[in-house]
Amino acid sequence: MLRRLAAQSTFALVFFGLGFLVLRFLAWPFEGSVAAPTRLLMGSMAGLLLTIAFIATAIAGRDLARRNLAAWVSVGAAFIAIAFVDRDYDAWQIERVWGDAGPGSDYLMAAAADGSIILNRSPDGHYYIDADVNGGSVTFLVDTGASMVALDLVDARAVGIRTQNLDFMLPVQTAAGQAMAAPVIIPTLDLAGHRFENVPGVVIQGGGRSLLGMSILNQFDGLEIRDDRLILRR
């Protein structure tokens, strides 16, 4: 009875497991807009169904060729699913820890008539600024202690950087501890009409918020903090 049930369900389990894995693959280019818990669920369901399918192949006693095919397919696909689960779990932890931190819309940017950028201090004591990066929107934390522009993984993927091809070889210190970063060149970065091209930066693997560092801030004529406002003049 058990062998018959296993034999009948094996290929159905493999089929549905591969279906969830395909959905996860299709979500890859849209990781900036598909929530990490949703991606994690896709990969987890794929891994679970493929694991059950592999166990079923061990129980089913008939048709050795079909059983071996199902076993090899389920094992190979399960390893891919596990890699996605590990990746998406890290991204979920980053979103869970950092997702609620940062500014509300009332604390972002205003532009003065002379072209200066005025930032209001947010409730957490920091200053944030909206920027157009490669045609996508990124909210940066203004950090005078950072030497260059740093993008977190979520923002980097959202603006079209293929993070899976980067070489994370640079150790950096973030608010969440030490992490590894990969050097990148950002083609365009626009701050309230102030446009910068071919900006050197890094993508941080691990956690934190995207940072606007001194490589951009030094290109303004002045940086002043007064009455809970940060003013950039250029």
N, C-alpha and C positions, 0 to 999 in steps of 0.2 A: 504493500500500500504506500509506504513512505517512498520507496524507490520509484514507483509509478508517478507519484505527485512531483518528485524532484525532476524526473525526466520530462514531464509535461510543462513544468514551470521554468526550466533553465533558460531556454531561449527567449521567453517573455521577459524574464528578469534582465538578461543581457540587453535586450532591445530597449527597455525602458531606462536602464542604466546609461546606455549610450545616448539615449535621447536627452537626459539631463546633462550629460557631458557636452553634447553639441550645443545645448542652450548656453552653457557656461562659456564655451568657445565664442559663440555669437555675441555674448555680453562683453568680451574682451575689449573691443574698440570703444565701448561706451562706459568704461569703468568709472569715469567721472560723474556720470548721471545715474548709474545703477548702484543702489545702496550696497555696501559691503555685506550686511546680513543676508540680502537676497542672493548675492553671488555665492556666499558661504553655503546657503541652503541648497543651491543647485549642485555644487560640488559634493556636499555631504550626501545628498540623495543618490547621486551617481555612484559614489564610493560604497554606500550601504548596499544598494541593489546589486552592484557588481560583485561585492564580497559574498552576498547571499547566493548569487548565481554560481560562484566558484565552489562554495560548499555543496550546492545542489549537484554539481558535476561529480563530486566525490561520492555522493550517495547513489546517483543514478547508475545502474549497472549495464544498461543496454547501449548498443550502437557506439562502440569505442571511438570511431572517427569523429562523429558529431560531438561526443562528450569532450574529447581533447580539443577540438576547435573552440567550443564554448569556454573551456577552461583557460586556454591561452589568450583569447580575446578579453575575457573578464579580468584576468590578472594584469595584462598590459594596460587596459583602460583604467583599471583601479589605481595603478601607480600614477597615471596622469591626473586622475581625480584627487588623489592625496596631495599632489603638488599644488593644485588649485586651492584645496582646503587650507593648506598651510599658508599660502599667500593671502587668501581672503580673510583668514582669521587674524593675521597681523594687521591688515587694513581695517578690520572691524574694531580691533583694540585701539588703533590710532584714532578712528572716528569717535569711539566711545569716550576716550580720555580727553580729546581735544575738540570734539565737535561742538560742545556748548560753550567753549571758551571764546572770548573775543567780543567784538563790538556789536551793538545794535545799529540800525540804520541812522539813528539820530546822532551818532558820534563819528560819522565818516567825514567826507571831504566837502569843502566849499572852496570856490575859486574867487579870488579878489579881482577887481577891475584891472589892476596892474599885472595880472598874470601870476601873482603869488598863490600858493596853495596853503590853505588854512585847515588844520586838523584839530578837532575837539578831542580832549582827553576822554577816553572811554572809562566806564566804571571800574575796570580792572587796573586802571592807572597807566595804560599803554596808549599809543597812538596807532591808528590803522589808516590805510589808504587803499582805495580801489584803483586798479590798474588794468589796462588792456594789454594782454600778453599774447602775441601771435594771433590776435583776433578773439581771444577768450578772456573772460573776466577772472581776476585774482584779487583777493583782499590780502594785502601785505601788512605785517606788523613792522613799523618803523623801528629799526634797531641800529643805533649808532655804534654798538659793539660788534656788529657783523661787518666783515671786510667787503663782502659782495652780496649779490642777490642770491637767495637760497629758496628753492621751491620744495614743498613737501611732495610726496608721491602722488597724492590725490590731485593737487593742483597741476603738477607736471603732466599727468595723463590727460587732464581736462583741457590743456592747451596744446595737445597734440604731440608731446614728447613721448617717444616709445621707450619707456623706462626699462623694458625687458632687455634692451640692447645696450644699456649703459654699463660702464665699468665702475663699480662702487669701490674705490681704492683709497679715498681720502678720509682719514679719521677726523671727525668734528665733534664738538661739544654742543649739545642742545639742552633745552629745558628738561627733557626727559632722560638725560644722560648722554653717554657717548654713542655716536652712530657713525655710519659710513656714508660718504657722499661721492657723487660722480660729477666730474666737470662737464659743463654744457655751454653752448653759445646760444643765447636767446636772440632770435632775429629781430624782433621788435618789442618794445615796452613803452607804453604811453601813459603818462600821468597828467590827467586834466589838460591835454593838448601839448604837453612837453614830451616830445618823442625821442627815444633813444634806440639805436640800432646796434646789432651784433654785440649784445651785452654779455660779458663773461659772467657765469654763475655756476651754481651747483644744484643738484637734486639730492635731497637728504633721504636716506633709507632708514626708516625707523619711525620717528614721530616729530611732532612740533608743528609750528605754523610757518607759512612762507614768510621770509624776511626780506625787507628792503634795506640793504646795507650801504656802506660808505662808497662803494664803487659808483652808485647813483647819487647819493646824497652830496658827495663832493662836487658834483657837476652843477649844483645850484650855487648861486652867489652868496647865499646866507641861509642859516638855519637858526631860528630863534624860538624859544619857549617862553610864553608870556600869558598870564591869566588863564592857565589850563588850556592853552592853545599852542600848537606847534606850527610855525610859519616857515615855509620854504620859498625863498625868493630867487628868481633867475632872470 
